[in-house]
């Protein structure tokens, strides 16, 4: 399901609302409007919001109430979040409202779909949500262009939404009762951040296993701790999967066979315990996937409109605690992935540990080799340890103590994305370092997968004969991670294993 969302957005498919969903939306809308016809007072329809919920709003002010809600809540700060995350937000918000439990008008949902289909993407500042009462500020920025207000990206240019209206590219819509609240109540920002991170982290796991297999060969470590029987009796699924993947990547390795009878008794934990550590990262990804798949299908509005019974109930589905804790858990897991990767880099450059030339350079002294490349990895690793402190426990009371426990899911998601960015760089540094080490192993060929990894690194980065400017090599990480054909080769090789 999550990959389908990614594919839908990447392929620039257009959103259309199914007839069955339209029927549900209209029934829900009718239930919400019955409140006005019957003269009842219901939160979010004809009252103020948050601490102002005790103030009744007259019928002739209901449209202004919703407009003012969007304007007043658009309080985001910092640089805009990436457009691909905005796309996910729009997709999820349309999906959420189309479930027919929000009382939102079909016209408003269709207008948001029109913006998506015309590739008019709202400018959404990355900070300003506490992840409860909905992602209020980010979703307000997402919704302002429906009114013809706020900023958007259109054809790669940042501009005022009103400019596109004046040019006739689209017409704004006017929100009625409950519409504005339906747009900004929900976890779509928090969900989009976590979904983006999950999809990238899932790919990164395969690269991390590839880097591990290359380092095992470069450091002349044994593959014995990856034997199937060892991991079966531990009974941890992720651990079994990692061990099986590394076995697959090391198949037919001449390097592994070359030192089967060497004098080493044990390898450092960063090799020997890597299935146990990386296996837990895999298990964490499975946990996060489960949370995300449920949240994507969830209704996170407030109040909820149950058209079958006529009930309109204020509750707390907007609280993003599941996403906050999942993001924190994944932050810890990815930090550990980076931690153990950094340890292997350190082993490879240390001649007393690896037996390779100091700092992986022939003429060390006049040349520093990979000395400061490792320092960069160490800096990123240390930053991750700070960022891995959980955001989900940092609740703070808002709205004059009416909203007195919040999730901080957006903060958890934002720092998760930074950790992910850092770990991708660390893993790339490990692959560069391992490739340099492999060039000192007498021309012996690596395993089926590890050799592919070595060749890919060498397509992007030449062997370090003498010191050169290294940041250009580090910047090749972008080219490495964007090569879909290479990733699919590794994925296909791994998927031939019987551990699924």
Backbone torsions as a table, in degrees:
resi	resn	phi	psi	omega
1	UNK	NA	-46.8	-176.5
2	UNK	-66.6	-39.2	175.7
3	UNK	-64.9	-32.8	178.7
4	UNK	-64.9	-38.7	176.9
5	UNK	-63.0	-45.2	178.8
6	UNK	-59.6	-46.7	-179.4
7	UNK	-63.8	-41.0	179.9
8	UNK	-58.5	-45.4	-177.2
9	UNK	-72.0	-42.7	-178.5
10	UNK	-64.9	-34.0	-179.0
11	UNK	-82.2	0.5	178.1
12	UNK	56.5	38.7	175.2
13	UNK	-67.6	153.5	179.3
14	UNK	-93.9	145.4	179.7
15	UNK	-88.7	130.0	172.0
16	UNK	-129.4	144.6	-177.2
17	UNK	-95.3	118.4	-177.1
18	UNK	-61.1	152.6	-179.2
19	UNK	-58.7	-38.1	179.6
20	UNK	-62.7	-39.3	178.8
21	UNK	-69.1	-39.2	178.9
22	UNK	-59.3	-40.2	178.9
23	UNK	-61.5	-44.1	179.0
24	UNK	-64.9	-41.8	-179.8
25	UNK	-60.5	-43.7	-177.8
26	UNK	-68.8	-37.4	177.2
27	UNK	-65.2	-42.0	178.8
28	UNK	-64.7	-39.8	179.0
29	UNK	-64.0	-42.5	179.1
30	UNK	-61.4	-40.8	178.1
31	UNK	-62.9	-41.6	179.9
32	UNK	-65.4	-42.0	-178.2
33	UNK	-72.5	-22.4	176.6
34	UNK	-61.1	-26.4	176.5
35	UNK	-56.6	-44.3	-178.8
36	UNK	-70.7	-42.0	-179.4
37	UNK	-63.4	-32.5	-177.5
38	UNK	-92.0	-2.2	178.1
39	UNK	72.9	21.1	179.7
40	UNK	-85.3	161.1	175.7
41	UNK	-111.7	119.5	-178.0
42	UNK	-133.0	133.7	-179.0
43	UNK	-54.4	135.5	173.9
44	UNK	87.0	-17.5	180.0
45	UNK	-100.9	-50.0	178.8
46	UNK	-137.1	35.5	173.5
47	UNK	-131.4	169.6	169.6
48	UNK	-71.2	-176.3	-172.8
49	UNK	-118.7	152.0	178.9
50	UNK	60.8	-126.9	-179.9
51	UNK	-65.3	-17.9	-179.1
52	UNK	-91.0	14.6	-176.2
53	UNK	-68.4	-14.6	-179.9
54	UNK	-83.1	-5.1	-178.4
55	UNK	-94.3	120.7	177.7
56	UNK	-79.8	140.6	-178.9
57	UNK	-110.9	127.3	178.7
58	UNK	-67.2	156.6	-174.9
59	UNK	-57.5	-36.2	-175.8
60	UNK	-75.4	-3.2	178.6
61	UNK	-111.3	4.1	-172.4
62	UNK	-67.4	-39.3	178.2
63	UNK	-65.9	-44.3	178.1
64	UNK	-61.9	-36.5	177.3
65	UNK	-56.4	-46.7	-177.5
66	UNK	-70.4	-39.0	178.1
67	UNK	-64.4	-46.7	179.3
68	UNK	-63.0	-33.2	177.4
69	UNK	-59.1	-48.8	-178.8
70	UNK	-65.7	-41.5	-178.9
71	UNK	-66.4	-48.0	-173.8
72	UNK	-71.1	-27.0	-176.9
73	UNK	-90.8	-5.8	178.4
74	UNK	-81.7	73.9	-173.7
75	UNK	-117.3	28.2	179.7
76	UNK	-72.0	153.9	178.8
77	UNK	-133.2	170.8	178.0
78	UNK	84.0	-179.0	-178.6
79	UNK	-66.4	156.0	178.6
80	UNK	-64.4	146.1	173.3
81	UNK	-70.5	155.9	-177.0
82	UNK	-57.4	146.7	-176.9
83	UNK	-62.2	-34.0	-179.8
84	UNK	-63.8	-30.4	175.7
85	UNK	-73.2	-37.3	175.8
86	UNK	-61.3	-41.4	178.1
87	UNK	-59.9	-44.0	178.3
88	UNK	-62.3	-42.7	178.0
89	UNK	-57.4	-46.8	-178.6
90	UNK	-62.8	-45.2	179.2
91	UNK	-58.5	-47.8	-176.8
92	UNK	-68.3	-38.1	-179.8
93	UNK	-65.5	-42.7	177.4
94	UNK	-62.9	-43.5	179.1
95	UNK	-62.3	-43.6	-178.8
96	UNK	-62.7	-49.0	-178.3
97	UNK	-67.5	-29.6	-177.8
98	UNK	-75.5	-7.7	177.5
99	UNK	-69.9	-19.9	174.5
100	UNK	84.3	32.7	176.6
101	UNK	-123.4	13.5	-174.0
102	UNK	-109.0	-21.1	-176.5
103	UNK	74.4	14.7	-179.4
104	UNK	-79.8	146.7	-179.6
105	UNK	-73.5	146.8	179.6
106	UNK	-62.2	-32.0	-178.0
107	UNK	-62.8	-39.5	-179.8
108	UNK	-69.0	-42.5	179.4
109	UNK	-64.2	-43.2	179.9
110	UNK	-65.4	-32.7	178.4
111	UNK	-67.9	-40.2	176.7
112	UNK	-64.2	-39.4	176.4
113	UNK	-64.7	-36.7	178.4
114	UNK	-63.2	-43.4	177.7
115	UNK	-60.0	-44.9	179.0
116	UNK	-60.3	-47.2	-175.9
117	UNK	-67.4	-28.2	177.6
118	UNK	-89.4	5.6	179.2
119	UNK	58.1	40.9	172.9
120	UNK	-100.8	105.2	-170.9
121	UNK	-108.4	118.7	-179.7
122	UNK	-58.9	146.5	172.2
123	UNK	-80.6	117.4	-176.9
124	UNK	-119.1	106.4	176.1
125	UNK	-59.6	144.9	-169.0
126	UNK	-77.7	-17.7	-176.0
127	UNK	-122.8	150.1	176.5
128	UNK	135.4	2.1	178.5
129	UNK	-114.1	141.0	175.5
130	UNK	-101.4	0.9	173.9
131	UNK	73.4	32.8	172.7
132	UNK	-155.6	154.9	-163.0
133	UNK	63.5	19.4	-174.5
134	UNK	89.2	166.5	173.4
135	UNK	-80.9	73.1	-164.7
136	UNK	-59.5	-54.1	-176.6
137	UNK	-65.5	-51.6	179.6
138	UNK	-58.5	-41.4	-178.4
139	UNK	-72.6	-26.6	173.7
140	UNK	-66.8	-44.7	175.9
141	UNK	-61.3	-37.9	178.4
142	UNK	-63.3	-31.5	-171.5
143	UNK	-94.9	-22.3	-177.3
144	UNK	-53.7	-40.5	-180.0
145	UNK	-60.8	-21.3	173.9
146	UNK	-58.8	-35.1	177.8
147	UNK	-82.7	-6.4	-173.4
148	UNK	85.1	19.3	-178.3
149	UNK	-120.7	174.7	-179.4
150	UNK	78.2	-170.3	-178.8
151	UNK	-115.6	154.4	179.2
152	UNK	-141.2	161.9	165.8
153	UNK	-102.7	126.1	179.2
154	UNK	-137.6	119.8	-177.3
155	UNK	54.0	41.5	175.7
156	UNK	80.0	2.5	-177.4
157	UNK	-114.9	134.6	175.5
158	UNK	-85.6	126.3	-176.7
159	UNK	-151.5	171.3	174.8
160	UNK	-74.1	138.0	177.1
161	UNK	-59.2	-34.9	-179.6
162	UNK	-60.1	-29.3	177.8
163	UNK	-63.8	-42.0	179.3
164	UNK	-68.2	-34.3	176.7
165	UNK	-64.8	-44.9	179.5
166	UNK	-62.7	-32.0	179.7
167	UNK	-82.0	-2.7	178.7
168	UNK	77.6	16.9	-178.9
169	UNK	-73.4	-33.7	171.4
170	UNK	-157.5	164.6	178.1
171	UNK	-111.2	140.4	179.5
172	UNK	-73.2	165.5	176.8
173	UNK	-121.2	154.2	179.0
174	UNK	-105.0	126.0	-179.3
175	UNK	-78.1	143.2	173.3
176	UNK	-102.9	-166.2	-179.0
177	UNK	-54.3	133.7	176.0
178	UNK	76.8	-17.2	-173.1
179	UNK	-60.4	-49.9	-178.1
180	UNK	-61.8	-43.0	-179.8
181	UNK	-63.9	-39.0	178.0
182	UNK	-62.8	-34.7	-178.9
183	UNK	-69.0	-36.1	-172.6
184	UNK	-103.4	-11.3	173.8
185	UNK	-84.3	126.2	180.0
186	UNK	146.5	169.6	-174.5
187	UNK	-108.4	24.2	-170.8
188	UNK	-65.3	-32.4	177.1
189	UNK	-69.5	-49.4	179.1
190	UNK	-59.2	-41.3	-179.6
191	UNK	-65.5	-42.6	-178.4
192	UNK	-63.8	-40.5	178.1
193	UNK	-61.8	-46.9	-178.6
194	UNK	-68.5	-38.8	179.6
195	UNK	-63.4	-44.4	177.9
196	UNK	-59.1	-46.5	-178.9
197	UNK	-65.1	-42.7	-178.7
198	UNK	-60.1	-47.7	-176.0
199	UNK	-62.0	-38.4	178.0
200	UNK	-73.1	-38.7	-179.3
201	UNK	-66.5	-34.6	178.2
202	UNK	-60.6	-42.2	176.6
203	UNK	-69.0	-40.3	-177.6
204	UNK	-59.7	-32.3	179.2
205	UNK	-56.9	-42.0	-179.9
206	UNK	-66.8	-39.0	177.0
207	UNK	-66.2	-37.5	179.2
208	UNK	-63.8	-40.4	177.3
209	UNK	-66.3	-36.6	177.5
210	UNK	-66.2	-45.9	177.9
211	UNK	-59.8	-41.4	177.7
212	UNK	-59.3	-46.7	-178.0
213	UNK	-63.2	-38.1	177.4
214	UNK	-66.7	-40.7	180.0
215	UNK	-67.6	-37.4	176.6
216	UNK	-56.0	-44.8	-179.8
217	UNK	-69.8	-45.4	-177.4
218	UNK	-62.5	-33.9	-178.1
219	UNK	-93.5	5.2	-177.0
220	UNK	52.2	41.3	175.0
221	UNK	-82.0	159.7	-179.0
222	UNK	-88.1	152.7	175.6
223	UNK	-94.5	3.9	-177.6
224	UNK	-57.2	-40.4	-178.8
225	UNK	-68.4	-0.4	-179.4
226	UNK	-102.9	6.0	-179.5
227	UNK	-60.9	142.2	-173.1
228	UNK	-59.2	-41.3	-175.5
229	UNK	-62.4	-31.3	179.3
230	UNK	-61.9	-43.9	-170.0
231	UNK	-87.4	-23.2	174.4
232	UNK	-62.1	-42.0	-176.0
233	UNK	-78.1	-12.1	173.0
234	UNK	-80.9	-28.2	173.0
235	UNK	71.7	10.8	178.1
236	UNK	-92.4	122.5	-172.1
237	UNK	-62.6	-47.2	-178.6
238	UNK	-61.0	-40.8	178.4
239	UNK	-60.4	-44.6	178.8
240	UNK	-62.5	-40.0	-178.5
241	UNK	-65.7	-44.7	179.5
242	UNK	-62.5	-47.3	-179.7
243	UNK	-60.1	-43.0	179.7
244	UNK	-64.4	-40.5	179.8
245	UNK	-64.9	-41.4	-179.9
246	UNK	-67.8	-39.9	175.4
247	UNK	-57.2	-42.5	-179.7
248	UNK	-64.0	-44.6	-178.1
249	UNK	-66.9	-26.7	-177.9
250	UNK	-96.3	2.5	179.5
251	UNK	-55.8	136.6	176.4
252	UNK	67.8	23.3	-179.4
253	UNK	-74.5	118.1	175.5
254	UNK	-69.4	-30.4	-178.2
255	UNK	-67.4	-44.3	179.2
256	UNK	-60.8	-43.9	-178.6
257	UNK	-67.2	-26.9	-173.5
258	UNK	-68.8	-19.5	-175.7
259	UNK	-129.2	30.6	179.9
260	UNK	-62.0	-28.2	-177.0
261	UNK	-111.0	28.8	-179.3
262	UNK	-76.2	173.9	-175.3
263	UNK	-84.4	-1.8	-179.4
264	UNK	-64.9	138.1	176.9
265	UNK	-98.1	-45.5	-179.5
266	UNK	-144.0	149.9	173.8
267	UNK	-95.7	159.9	175.0
268	UNK	-58.3	160.1	-177.9
269	UNK	-58.8	-30.3	-176.6
270	UNK	-63.7	-17.6	170.1
271	UNK	-100.1	-53.6	-171.0
272	UNK	-63.7	-35.5	-177.2
273	UNK	-102.5	10.8	-177.0
274	UNK	-63.8	-34.5	175.9
275	UNK	-64.4	-35.1	-179.4
276	UNK	-69.8	-39.9	-178.3
277	UNK	-75.2	-54.3	-178.9
278	UNK	-67.6	-28.2	177.2
279	UNK	-61.8	-38.2	178.2
280	UNK	-69.7	-29.9	173.9
281	UNK	-63.6	-42.6	177.3
282	UNK	-62.4	-43.2	179.5
283	UNK	-64.4	-35.8	176.6
284	UNK	-64.8	-41.5	177.0
285	UNK	-60.3	-39.1	177.6
286	UNK	-63.9	-40.2	177.7
287	UNK	-62.2	-46.8	-179.2
288	UNK	-64.1	-40.6	178.3
289	UNK	-58.8	-42.6	-180.0
290	UNK	-62.5	-44.6	177.6
291	UNK	-61.1	-46.0	-177.1
292	UNK	-64.8	-43.0	-178.1
293	UNK	-62.1	-35.3	177.3
294	UNK	-72.9	-39.8	-176.9
295	UNK	-68.4	-35.6	178.1
296	UNK	-60.2	-34.4	-179.7
297	UNK	-91.0	-2.6	-172.3
298	UNK	-81.7	160.0	169.7
299	UNK	-106.9	119.8	-172.4
300	UNK	-121.6	26.2	179.6
301	UNK	-83.1	172.0	172.5
302	UNK	-159.3	133.7	-7.1
303	UNK	-72.1	162.2	179.3
304	UNK	-93.4	139.1	-176.6
305	UNK	-109.9	116.2	179.0
306	UNK	-106.2	96.4	-172.6
307	UNK	-68.1	-26.7	-179.2
308	UNK	-65.6	-33.3	-178.3
309	UNK	-109.0	-11.2	-177.5
310	UNK	80.7	5.9	-178.3
311	UNK	-81.4	144.2	170.7
312	UNK	-128.1	113.0	-167.3
313	UNK	-121.7	127.9	172.3
314	UNK	-82.9	128.0	-179.6
315	UNK	-148.0	-155.2	-171.8
316	UNK	-129.6	30.4	-179.7
317	UNK	-65.5	-14.9	177.8
318	UNK	-74.0	-12.3	-176.5
319	UNK	-73.7	123.1	-170.1
320	UNK	-94.4	26.8	-178.5
321	UNK	-55.2	-42.6	178.5
322	UNK	-58.2	-38.4	-179.7
323	UNK	-72.9	-39.1	-179.8
324	UNK	-61.9	-48.1	-177.5
325	UNK	-69.5	-35.7	176.8
326	UNK	-64.7	-42.3	178.7
327	UNK	-64.7	-41.1	177.6
328	UNK	-63.5	-42.1	179.6
329	UNK	-62.6	-44.0	179.4
330	UNK	-67.8	-33.9	175.9
331	UNK	-60.4	-44.4	178.4
332	UNK	-63.0	-44.6	-178.0
333	UNK	-63.0	-45.7	-179.2
334	UNK	-69.0	-33.1	175.3
335	UNK	-61.8	-41.0	176.8
336	UNK	-66.0	-36.7	175.3
337	UNK	-58.9	-44.8	177.9
338	UNK	-66.8	-38.3	179.5
339	UNK	-57.6	-48.3	-174.6
340	UNK	-76.3	-28.8	174.3
341	UNK	-65.5	-44.3	178.4
342	UNK	-59.6	-36.9	-179.9
343	UNK	-64.2	-36.6	178.8
344	UNK	-71.1	-37.1	174.8
345	UNK	-59.4	-46.5	180.0
346	UNK	-60.4	-39.7	178.0
347	UNK	-63.5	-42.2	-175.7
348	UNK	-66.1	-36.7	-177.3
349	UNK	-83.8	-11.0	-178.0
350	UNK	-93.0	107.1	-175.0
351	UNK	-61.0	-28.3	179.5
352	UNK	-71.2	-21.2	179.4
353	UNK	-95.8	-41.3	-171.7
354	UNK	-101.0	-21.5	-173.6
355	UNK	76.2	1.9	176.8
356	UNK	-84.6	163.4	176.7
357	UNK	-56.0	146.4	-179.7
358	UNK	-54.2	128.9	179.2
359	UNK	55.9	23.3	172.7
360	UNK	59.8	36.7	178.2
361	UNK	-135.6	139.9	-174.3
362	UNK	-63.3	-51.2	-176.7
363	UNK	-103.5	72.3	179.8
364	UNK	-73.3	149.7	-173.5
365	UNK	113.8	-73.9	172.7
366	UNK	-69.7	-26.3	175.4
367	UNK	-114.2	139.4	178.0
368	UNK	-94.4	-14.4	176.2
369	UNK	57.3	-127.9	-175.5
370	UNK	-93.1	16.4	-177.6
371	UNK	-55.6	-53.2	-173.6
372	UNK	-86.7	-18.2	169.9
373	UNK	-59.6	-42.8	176.7
374	UNK	-65.1	-37.9	179.1
375	UNK	-60.6	-39.9	176.5
376	UNK	-60.6	-45.5	177.7
377	UNK	-61.1	-40.0	179.3
378	UNK	-64.1	-40.1	179.3
379	UNK	-62.9	-44.0	179.6
380	UNK	-66.3	-38.9	179.3
381	UNK	-63.2	-43.5	179.9
382	UNK	-65.7	-40.4	178.0
383	UNK	-60.3	-41.2	180.0
384	UNK	-61.5	-37.2	-179.4
385	UNK	-63.8	-35.0	175.6
386	UNK	-69.7	-45.5	-177.4
387	UNK	-68.0	-23.3	-176.5
388	UNK	-73.8	-8.3	173.4
389	UNK	-59.3	133.5	-170.9
390	UNK	-67.3	136.4	174.1
391	UNK	-84.4	-25.9	-171.8
392	UNK	-68.9	-14.0	176.8
393	UNK	-94.7	-1.6	-175.7
394	UNK	-92.3	46.0	179.5
395	UNK	-63.8	149.7	177.7
396	UNK	-147.6	139.0	-174.8
397	UNK	-74.7	138.2	179.5
398	UNK	-131.6	173.3	176.7
399	UNK	53.0	51.7	177.3
400	UNK	52.7	42.3	176.2
401	UNK	71.0	5.7	173.0
402	UNK	-71.9	-38.6	-179.9
403	UNK	-108.6	80.0	-164.2
404	UNK	-98.1	2.6	173.0
405	UNK	-144.9	119.1	-175.7
406	UNK	-124.8	161.6	-169.8
407	UNK	-90.2	-28.8	-172.6
408	UNK	59.7	29.5	-180.0
409	UNK	-59.6	-40.2	178.0
410	UNK	-61.6	-40.3	176.4
411	UNK	-62.2	-40.5	177.7
412	UNK	-62.6	-41.4	-179.8
413	UNK	-68.6	-40.4	-179.2
414	UNK	-65.6	-43.4	179.9
415	UNK	-72.8	-28.7	173.9
416	UNK	-61.0	-43.4	179.6
417	UNK	-63.9	-35.4	177.4
418	UNK	-69.5	-41.7	176.3
419	UNK	-59.4	-45.3	179.3
420	UNK	-58.5	-45.5	178.4
421	UNK	-59.0	-43.6	179.4
422	UNK	-64.9	-42.7	-177.0
423	UNK	-67.8	-36.7	176.2
424	UNK	-58.7	-39.7	178.6
425	UNK	-69.1	-40.3	179.1
426	UNK	-61.5	-45.5	-179.9
427	UNK	-63.7	-38.7	176.9
428	UNK	-63.8	-40.1	177.4
429	UNK	-63.1	-40.1	177.0
430	UNK	-61.8	-40.5	-179.5
431	UNK	-66.8	-41.1	175.6
432	UNK	-60.9	-44.9	-177.8
433	UNK	-65.9	-42.9	179.2
434	UNK	-64.6	-40.5	178.6
435	UNK	-61.6	-40.0	177.4
436	UNK	-63.7	-42.2	177.7
437	UNK	-64.0	-39.7	-179.6
438	UNK	-62.6	-30.0	179.6
439	UNK	-68.9	-12.2	176.8
440	UNK	-98.4	8.6	-175.0
441	UNK	-103.4	38.4	167.9
442	UNK	66.5	25.2	175.7
443	UNK	74.3	7.6	177.8
444	UNK	-68.5	144.0	-176.6
445	UNK	-85.7	141.8	178.0
446	UNK	-81.4	-174.1	179.5
447	UNK	-68.7	172.5	-176.2
448	UNK	-57.3	-41.4	-179.5
449	UNK	-86.6	-44.3	-177.1
450	UNK	-63.8	-34.2	178.5
451	UNK	-68.5	-36.9	174.5
452	UNK	-60.4	-42.1	177.5
453	UNK	-61.7	-44.6	178.4
454	UNK	-58.6	-47.5	-178.6
455	UNK	-62.7	-37.7	179.8
456	UNK	-65.5	-42.8	177.6
457	UNK	-59.4	-43.2	-177.2
458	UNK	-71.3	-19.6	171.1
459	UNK	-66.7	-30.8	-173.8
460	UNK	-101.7	-29.1	-173.9
461	UNK	-137.3	127.6	179.1
462	UNK	-80.4	158.3	174.2
463	UNK	-55.7	139.4	-178.9
464	UNK	-88.8	96.2	179.3
465	UNK	-80.0	-45.7	176.7
466	UNK	-138.6	162.0	-178.0
467	UNK	-54.7	140.5	174.0
468	UNK	-145.3	174.0	175.6
469	UNK	-65.8	119.5	-169.4
470	UNK	-95.8	-16.9	-175.8
471	UNK	-64.1	-27.1	178.1
472	UNK	-66.3	-37.1	176.1
473	UNK	-66.0	-42.1	179.5
474	UNK	-63.4	-34.9	-178.9
475	UNK	-72.3	-9.6	176.5
476	UNK	-71.9	-4.8	177.0
477	UNK	-55.2	-39.8	-178.5
478	UNK	-61.0	-45.8	179.2
479	UNK	-65.2	-37.7	-179.9
480	UNK	-63.0	-51.0	-175.6
481	UNK	-73.2	-17.4	-179.4
482	UNK	-91.7	-1.8	-179.7
483	UNK	-82.3	95.3	-176.5
484	UNK	-68.5	-35.2	-179.2
485	UNK	-64.1	-42.3	179.1
486	UNK	-64.5	-45.3	179.9
487	UNK	-58.7	-42.1	-179.5
488	UNK	-66.1	-33.0	176.1
489	UNK	-62.6	-46.7	179.5
490	UNK	-65.3	-42.9	-178.8
491	UNK	-62.4	-44.2	180.0
492	UNK	-64.1	-38.0	178.7
493	UNK	-65.1	-44.5	-179.3
494	UNK	-66.5	-40.7	-174.7
495	UNK	-70.9	-8.7	174.5
496	UNK	-75.8	-9.7	178.7
497	UNK	-73.2	155.9	-178.1
498	UNK	-83.5	-1.9	175.1
499	UNK	-91.9	118.4	-176.7
500	UNK	-107.3	NA	NA
